[in-house]
Amino acid sequence: MGAVKLVELLLTAEVFNRYEELTEDDIPKEIRKLLYSRGGIKRPLVIRADIAAKYAGEVNQRPPFVDLNAFSKQYILTSFDLAVKWLASRGVDLIRRNPALAYYYQNYDSLDVSYEEARKANLPKHGDKEWLRSVIEELEKKEETKEMLSLVRVLSPEEIPVDFKDVALSEEQLEEVRKIEVAIEEREFLRKIGLSDIGKLLFIGPPGTGKTTTARALSKKLYLPLLEVKLSMITSQYLGETSKNIEKVFEIARRMNPCILFIDEFDYVAKMRTSDEHAAIKRAVNTLLKSIDEINLVEDGVLLIAATNHPSLLDPAVWRRFDKVIEFPEPAEVIRRRIFEIFLAKIEGDFNIDELVKETEGFTGADIKLVVREAVLKALLEGRRTLSQNDLIEAIRDVRERLKLKTSY
């Protein structure tokens, strides 16, 4: 198999070099991640021995049309045509999963190969942490864009620690996620029919109900970079700077598209809006609202998500900027059950989840996570790696007492 993967790798590079219409998204992710260098992936692609070893592993016997330059440590195809025929007889499955090769082989003899299917199944470059790093490196070369980056936290989907399947959402919330997925897939159609003002979501609900976690999990599910910003953090003590900071945040989102721009603490706009101290504050609010108006998923490739714990502070001028408001209430029984199932899935023990659900009425997802954490730590202190139902019940009581203490001040 090592020789087959080596030939696949060499042919991928050769086809990519020959056909200018192919892009980085036509290179399989597993191969693409080995080819990044400063500035991204550039033609001509060169396959060195170290890259080949990482992808193909040990190759006991090279095919006769493959040569290795002893001086440059570079692999070379001495006969492209022989390599094409050789791989067609041994690696059809690899060809079908490789967009660059599928592009070349789609009309080759009787091979059942679809370029469109291979391209659709291949994850795009914009989710690769290597691609994101190369974009950031380019932006950091200029002082203006380097300053922009200091205002946001940029995460690759590969760096997000939570999977979407591990987030407990209601059917209504899941339906909105599916709508966003369809909108991303059908951007060209939506642009064609003039339906562009899509992809501005407002997450509302108490702290700990999963707003930030859901935004991060969406990054992983949609394979989109995540730009996180807290609205309070881009306000400046210097009058006039806040408006500029807001503009910079939205500009960096456009430059890094497609991406998710997640604005937390969005209720801070209300504090800005009610301030009559300076005209500069009013300009900052107007800049924020105008920036939201002028960005969308269809035209700009930016999914905007704002989150607030205090939706009552937002006035109608803010609410109407979003095409969908998604509530994150304190989880109902069915959601609490799912949260317990997720958190306890990898823990040994005999649990009565029905009882746990009843005992946690009014708990948020963050509270339930704290329950499991406290139960596990207490068990570890006692030298146990398994949990009992009583461990969890005691932890629930402890957390409930903490919550009472917190609300008493």
C-alpha positions as CSV (number, residue, x, y, z in Angstrom):
1,M,0.0,0.0,0.0
2,G,3.0,2.3,0.6
3,A,3.9,2.3,-3.1
4,V,0.3,3.0,-4.1
5,K,0.0,6.0,-1.8
6,L,3.4,7.3,-2.9
7,V,2.2,7.2,-6.6
8,E,-1.0,8.9,-5.6
9,L,0.9,11.7,-3.8
10,L,3.2,12.2,-6.8
11,L,0.4,12.2,-9.3
12,T,-1.6,14.6,-7.2
13,A,1.3,17.1,-7.3
14,E,1.8,16.6,-11.0
15,V,-1.8,17.0,-11.9
16,F,-2.1,20.1,-9.7
17,N,0.9,21.6,-11.3
18,R,-0.4,21.0,-14.8
19,Y,-3.9,22.3,-14.4
20,E,-4.1,25.9,-13.2
21,E,-7.9,25.7,-12.7
22,L,-7.4,23.3,-9.8
23,T,-7.2,24.9,-6.3
24,E,-6.0,23.9,-2.9
25,D,-9.5,22.5,-2.2
26,D,-8.8,19.9,-4.9
27,I,-6.0,18.4,-2.9
28,P,-7.2,15.9,-0.2
29,K,-6.9,17.3,3.3
30,E,-4.5,14.6,4.4
31,I,-2.1,15.5,1.6
32,R,-2.8,19.2,1.7
33,K,-1.7,19.5,5.3
34,L,1.7,18.2,4.4
35,L,2.3,20.7,1.7
36,Y,1.7,24.0,3.5
37,S,4.6,26.4,3.8
38,R,4.9,30.1,4.5
39,G,2.4,31.8,2.3
40,G,0.3,28.7,1.8
41,I,0.4,26.1,-1.0
42,K,2.2,27.4,-4.2
43,R,3.0,25.9,-7.5
44,P,5.0,24.0,-8.5
45,L,4.5,21.4,-5.8
46,V,7.6,19.4,-5.0
47,I,7.5,16.1,-3.1
48,R,10.5,15.6,-0.9
49,A,11.3,12.3,0.8
50,D,10.3,13.5,4.2
51,I,6.8,14.5,2.9
52,A,6.4,11.2,1.1
53,A,7.4,9.2,4.3
54,K,4.7,11.0,6.3
55,Y,2.0,10.2,3.8
56,A,3.0,6.8,2.3
57,G,5.1,5.4,5.1
58,E,7.8,2.9,4.3
59,V,8.0,1.9,0.6
60,N,9.9,-1.3,0.2
61,Q,10.0,-1.2,-3.6
62,R,9.5,1.8,-5.7
63,P,7.7,1.4,-9.1
64,P,10.1,1.7,-12.0
65,F,8.7,5.1,-13.1
66,V,9.5,6.7,-9.7
67,D,13.0,8.1,-9.1
68,L,14.5,9.7,-6.0
69,N,17.1,12.3,-6.4
70,A,19.9,11.5,-4.0
71,F,21.1,15.0,-3.8
72,S,17.8,17.0,-3.5
73,K,15.9,14.2,-1.8
74,Q,13.0,14.9,-4.2
75,Y,10.8,12.3,-5.8
76,I,10.3,12.5,-9.6
77,L,7.9,10.7,-12.0
78,T,10.0,9.6,-14.9
79,S,6.9,8.6,-16.9
80,F,3.6,10.3,-16.1
81,D,1.6,8.1,-18.5
82,L,2.9,4.9,-16.9
83,A,2.1,6.3,-13.4
84,V,-1.5,7.1,-14.5
85,K,-2.0,3.5,-15.8
86,W,-0.4,1.9,-12.8
87,L,-2.5,3.8,-10.3
88,A,-5.7,3.2,-12.3
89,S,-5.2,-0.6,-11.9
90,R,-4.3,-0.4,-8.2
91,G,-5.8,2.6,-6.5
92,V,-9.3,3.4,-7.8
93,D,-10.6,4.0,-4.3
94,L,-7.9,6.6,-3.7
95,I,-8.7,8.3,-7.0
96,R,-12.4,8.5,-6.1
97,R,-11.5,10.3,-2.9
98,N,-9.0,12.6,-4.4
99,P,-10.5,15.6,-6.3
100,A,-7.3,16.5,-8.3
101,L,-7.0,12.9,-9.5
102,A,-10.7,12.5,-10.1
103,Y,-10.5,15.6,-12.3
104,Y,-7.9,13.9,-14.4
105,Y,-9.4,10.4,-14.4
106,Q,-13.1,11.3,-14.8
107,N,-13.0,10.5,-18.5
108,Y,-10.4,7.8,-18.3
109,D,-11.5,4.5,-19.9
110,S,-14.1,2.7,-17.8
111,L,-13.2,4.1,-14.4
112,D,-16.3,5.2,-12.4
113,V,-14.9,8.5,-11.1
114,S,-16.7,11.7,-10.3
115,Y,-14.8,14.9,-9.8
116,E,-17.9,16.7,-8.3
117,E,-18.4,14.0,-5.7
118,A,-14.8,13.9,-4.8
119,R,-14.7,17.7,-4.4
120,K,-17.9,17.7,-2.3
121,A,-16.5,15.1,0.1
122,N,-13.2,16.8,0.5
123,L,-13.0,19.2,3.5
124,P,-12.1,22.8,2.3
125,K,-8.8,24.5,3.1
126,H,-10.3,27.3,5.2
127,G,-10.7,24.9,8.1
128,D,-7.1,23.8,8.2
129,K,-5.1,25.3,11.0
130,E,-2.1,25.4,8.7
131,W,-4.0,27.5,6.1
132,L,-5.3,29.8,8.9
133,R,-1.8,30.2,10.2
134,S,-0.5,31.2,6.7
135,V,-3.3,33.8,6.4
136,I,-2.5,35.2,9.8
137,E,1.2,35.4,8.9
138,E,0.3,37.4,5.8
139,L,-1.9,39.8,7.8
140,E,0.7,40.3,10.4
141,K,3.2,41.7,7.8
142,K,1.2,44.9,7.7
143,E,0.9,47.1,10.9
144,E,-2.8,47.9,10.1
145,T,-4.0,44.3,9.8
146,K,-1.7,43.2,12.6
147,E,-3.5,45.6,14.9
148,M,-6.8,44.1,13.7
149,L,-5.8,40.6,14.8
150,S,-5.1,41.8,18.4
151,L,-8.9,42.5,18.7
152,V,-10.1,39.0,18.1
153,R,-9.3,35.4,19.1
154,V,-8.9,33.3,16.0
155,L,-9.5,29.5,16.2
156,S,-9.3,26.8,13.6
157,P,-12.1,24.2,13.7
158,E,-9.3,21.7,14.4
159,E,-8.5,23.5,17.6
160,I,-12.1,23.4,18.9
161,P,-12.2,20.9,21.8
162,V,-16.0,20.2,21.6
163,D,-17.8,18.2,18.9
164,F,-21.2,19.2,17.8
165,K,-22.6,15.8,18.6
166,D,-21.6,16.4,22.2
167,V,-23.8,19.6,22.5
168,A,-27.4,19.0,23.7
169,L,-29.7,21.1,21.6
170,S,-33.5,21.2,21.1
171,E,-35.1,20.2,17.8
172,E,-35.9,23.8,17.1
173,Q,-32.2,24.8,17.6
174,L,-31.1,21.9,15.5
175,E,-33.4,23.0,12.7
176,E,-31.8,26.5,12.6
177,V,-28.4,24.8,12.4
178,R,-29.6,22.8,9.4
179,K,-30.9,26.0,7.7
180,I,-27.4,27.5,8.1
181,E,-25.8,24.4,6.6
182,V,-28.1,24.6,3.6
183,A,-27.5,28.3,3.2
184,I,-23.7,27.7,3.1
185,E,-24.1,24.9,0.5
186,E,-26.5,27.0,-1.6
187,R,-24.8,30.4,-1.4
188,E,-24.7,30.8,-5.2
189,F,-28.4,30.0,-5.6
190,L,-29.3,32.5,-2.8
191,R,-27.1,35.1,-4.4
192,K,-28.8,34.5,-7.8
193,I,-32.3,35.0,-6.4
194,G,-31.3,38.0,-4.4
195,L,-31.8,36.5,-1.0
196,S,-28.6,37.6,0.7
197,D,-29.5,38.9,4.1
198,I,-29.0,35.6,5.8
199,G,-26.7,34.3,8.5
200,K,-27.1,36.7,11.4
201,L,-28.1,34.9,14.6
202,L,-28.7,36.2,18.0
203,F,-28.3,33.7,20.9
204,I,-30.2,34.7,24.1
205,G,-30.3,33.0,27.4
206,P,-28.9,32.8,31.0
207,P,-25.2,32.1,31.6
208,G,-24.2,28.5,31.3
209,T,-26.9,27.4,28.8
210,G,-24.5,26.7,26.0
211,K,-24.4,29.8,23.8
212,T,-20.6,30.0,23.5
213,T,-20.3,26.2,23.4
214,T,-22.7,26.0,20.5
215,A,-20.9,28.7,18.5
216,R,-17.7,26.8,18.9
217,A,-19.2,23.5,18.1
218,L,-20.7,25.1,14.9
219,S,-17.2,26.1,13.9
220,K,-16.2,22.4,14.1
221,K,-19.3,21.1,12.4
222,L,-19.3,23.6,9.5
223,Y,-15.4,23.5,9.3
224,L,-15.2,27.3,9.5
225,P,-12.6,29.4,11.3
226,L,-14.0,31.0,14.5
227,L,-13.3,34.7,15.3
228,E,-14.3,35.4,18.9
229,V,-14.6,38.9,20.3
230,K,-16.2,40.3,23.5
231,L,-17.9,43.5,22.7
232,S,-16.7,45.1,26.0
233,M,-13.1,44.3,25.1
234,I,-13.1,46.4,21.9
235,T,-14.5,49.5,23.6
236,S,-11.7,52.0,24.2
237,Q,-11.0,54.7,26.8
238,Y,-10.0,57.0,23.9
239,L,-13.0,58.6,22.3
240,G,-13.3,57.6,18.6
241,E,-11.2,54.4,18.9
242,T,-14.2,52.2,19.7
243,S,-15.8,52.9,16.3
244,K,-12.5,52.1,14.6
245,N,-12.1,48.9,16.6
246,I,-15.6,47.8,15.5
247,E,-14.8,48.4,11.9
248,K,-11.5,46.5,12.2
249,V,-13.3,43.5,13.7
250,F,-15.7,43.3,10.8
251,E,-13.0,43.9,8.3
252,I,-10.8,41.1,9.6
253,A,-13.9,38.8,9.4
254,R,-14.3,39.7,5.7
255,R,-10.6,39.0,5.1
256,M,-10.7,35.6,6.7
257,N,-13.9,34.5,5.1
258,P,-15.5,32.1,5.1
259,C,-15.7,32.2,8.9
260,I,-17.9,32.6,11.9
261,L,-17.7,35.9,13.7
262,F,-18.9,35.4,17.3
263,I,-19.6,38.5,19.3
264,D,-20.1,37.8,23.0
265,E,-21.5,40.1,25.7
266,F,-23.6,41.7,23.0
267,D,-25.8,43.4,25.7
268,Y,-22.9,45.8,26.2
269,V,-24.3,47.7,23.2
270,A,-27.2,48.8,25.5
271,K,-24.8,50.4,28.0
272,M,-23.2,52.2,25.1
273,R,-26.6,53.2,23.6
274,T,-27.9,54.7,26.8
275,S,-24.8,56.9,27.3
276,D,-25.4,60.5,26.6
277,E,-21.9,61.6,27.6
278,H,-20.2,61.8,24.3
279,A,-21.2,61.9,20.6
280,A,-18.4,59.4,20.0
281,I,-20.3,56.7,21.9
282,K,-23.3,57.2,19.8
283,R,-21.1,57.0,16.7
284,A,-19.7,53.7,18.0
285,V,-23.2,52.2,18.4
286,N,-24.2,53.4,14.9
287,T,-21.0,51.9,13.5
288,L,-21.8,48.6,15.1
289,L,-25.4,48.5,13.7
290,K,-24.2,49.7,10.3
291,S,-21.5,47.0,10.3
292,I,-24.1,44.3,11.1
293,D,-26.3,45.6,8.3
294,E,-23.5,45.5,5.7
295,I,-22.3,41.9,6.3
296,N,-24.0,38.7,5.5
297,L,-23.3,35.0,4.9
298,V,-24.2,34.9,1.2
299,E,-22.2,37.8,-0.1
300,D,-19.4,38.0,2.4
301,G,-19.1,34.4,3.6
302,V,-19.4,35.5,7.3
303,L,-21.8,33.8,9.7
304,L,-22.5,36.4,12.4
305,I,-23.5,35.1,15.8
306,A,-24.1,37.5,18.7
307,A,-24.8,36.3,22.3
308,T,-26.3,38.0,25.3
309,N,-27.3,37.0,28.8
310,H,-29.6,40.0,29.1
311,P,-31.8,40.3,26.0
312,S,-34.2,42.7,27.8
313,L,-31.5,45.3,27.6
314,L,-31.5,45.3,23.7
315,D,-33.9,47.7,22.0
316,P,-35.8,47.1,18.7
317,A,-33.1,48.8,16.6
318,V,-30.7,46.0,17.7
319,W,-33.1,43.1,17.5
320,R,-34.2,43.7,13.9
321,R,-30.6,43.4,12.7
322,F,-30.8,39.6,13.2
323,D,-32.7,37.3,10.9
324,K,-33.1,34.7,13.7
325,V,-33.2,34.8,17.5
326,I,-32.4,31.5,19.1
327,E,-33.3,31.0,22.7
328,F,-31.1,29.0,25.2
329,P,-33.3,28.6,28.2
330,E,-32.5,26.6,31.3
331,P,-32.7,23.1,29.8
332,A,-35.9,21.1,30.0
333,E,-35.9,17.5,31.2
334,V,-35.2,16.0,27.8
335,I,-32.2,18.3,27.4
336,R,-30.9,17.7,30.9
337,R,-31.1,13.9,30.2
338,R,-29.0,14.3,27.1
339,I,-26.5,16.4,28.9
340,F,-26.0,13.8,31.6
341,E,-25.7,11.1,28.9
342,I,-23.0,13.1,27.2
343,F,-21.0,13.8,30.4
344,L,-21.3,10.3,31.8
345,A,-20.7,8.4,28.6
346,K,-17.0,7.8,29.3
347,I,-17.3,7.3,33.1
348,E,-17.8,3.8,34.7
349,G,-20.6,3.5,37.2
350,D,-24.3,2.6,37.8
351,F,-26.4,5.6,37.3
352,N,-30.1,6.4,37.5
353,I,-30.4,9.2,35.1
354,D,-34.1,9.7,35.7
355,E,-33.4,10.6,39.3
356,L,-30.5,12.9,38.3
357,V,-32.8,14.7,35.9
358,K,-35.4,15.3,38.5
359,E,-32.9,16.5,41.1
360,T,-31.5,19.1,38.7
361,E,-34.6,21.1,38.0
362,G,-33.4,24.7,37.2
363,F,-29.8,23.6,36.5
364,T,-28.0,24.8,33.4
365,G,-25.7,22.7,31.3
366,A,-22.7,24.4,33.0
367,D,-24.2,23.5,36.4
368,I,-24.6,19.8,35.4
369,K,-21.0,19.8,34.1
370,L,-19.9,21.1,37.5
371,V,-21.9,18.3,39.2
372,V,-20.1,15.6,37.2
373,R,-16.7,17.3,37.8
374,E,-17.2,17.5,41.6
375,A,-18.4,13.9,41.7
376,V,-15.4,12.6,39.7
377,L,-12.8,14.7,41.8
378,K,-14.3,13.5,45.1
379,A,-14.1,9.8,43.9
380,L,-10.5,10.3,42.8
381,L,-9.7,11.6,46.2
382,E,-11.0,8.4,47.6
383,G,-9.0,6.3,45.2
384,R,-11.9,5.4,42.9
385,R,-12.3,5.8,39.1
386,T,-16.0,4.7,39.1
387,L,-18.9,6.8,40.2
388,S,-22.0,5.8,42.2
389,Q,-25.4,7.3,42.1
390,N,-24.8,8.7,45.6
391,D,-21.6,10.5,44.4
392,L,-23.7,12.4,41.9
393,I,-26.6,13.1,44.2
394,E,-24.2,14.6,46.8
395,A,-22.5,16.6,44.1
396,I,-25.9,18.0,43.0
397,R,-26.6,19.1,46.6
398,D,-23.3,20.8,46.9
399,V,-23.8,22.6,43.6
400,R,-27.3,23.7,44.6
401,E,-25.9,25.1,47.8
402,R,-23.3,27.1,45.8
403,L,-26.0,28.4,43.6
404,K,-28.1,29.6,46.6
405,L,-25.0,31.3,48.0
406,K,-24.3,33.0,44.8
407,T,-27.8,34.4,44.4
408,S,-27.9,35.6,48.0
409,Y,-25.3,38.4,47.3
